């Protein structure tokens, strides 16, 4: 049984009527439903949002989390630094982390990458093609080549991240941009996967192939021996 915590800012859904209609149970609810759909009794899924006490990421919750998924956009700076450090310590200790879409600019992703994590972007509802560049990777299993998203916010290079340990997906857009949208990292004992599709303005987290990617990523990121303490007696600077 893999314990998954699906974390979401949960601001757009409450403040924007169109987003609320698109995601009536929140983006976190759609992601959690997709994981349950694909993984069934292999996972136990809980959700947490920004406005929960301690953002829903208490020591107890994180101690019982094998994989954390993270979606944020407009309130990155409202996440408390002590919670960010708590999450970072758990990743170094072995907890998996899936960073989604605009979570590229979250405090936790920037802390783990040690770079700006900035992107070029525009939003005109372009078609996105998600191309598998590592078909043998576990996250790519059962994912069509390409994965077609009819309308999505456009992200483009340069993407201010370190060279990925493994690059699984590259996206191209009808406007001409390309983007490294499926990147794997190892930080301490933990695995981190960044996946770019998923803007709040589009029903991307209802897309069956996107849900397949996230389910595969949970299985890949889950620590086989459980989550331990951060490595001791070893200096691990931010970004490594």
HUZI-V735843 format. One line per field, one symbol per residue. ss: DSSP state (~ for helix, > for strand, _ for the rest). A space follows every 10 residues. Layout:
ss=???
This chain:
ss=_>>>>>>>__ _~~~~_~~~~ ~~___~~~~~ ~~~~~~~~~~ ~~>>>>>>>_ __~~~~__~~ ~~~___>>>> >____~~~__ ~~~~~~~~~~ ~~___>>>>> ~~~~~_~~~~ ~~~______> >>>>>>>>>> >>_____~~~ ______>>>> >>>>>>____ _____>>>>> >>>____>>> >>>>>>>__> >>>>>_____ ___~~~_~~~ ~~~~~~~~~~ ~_________ __________
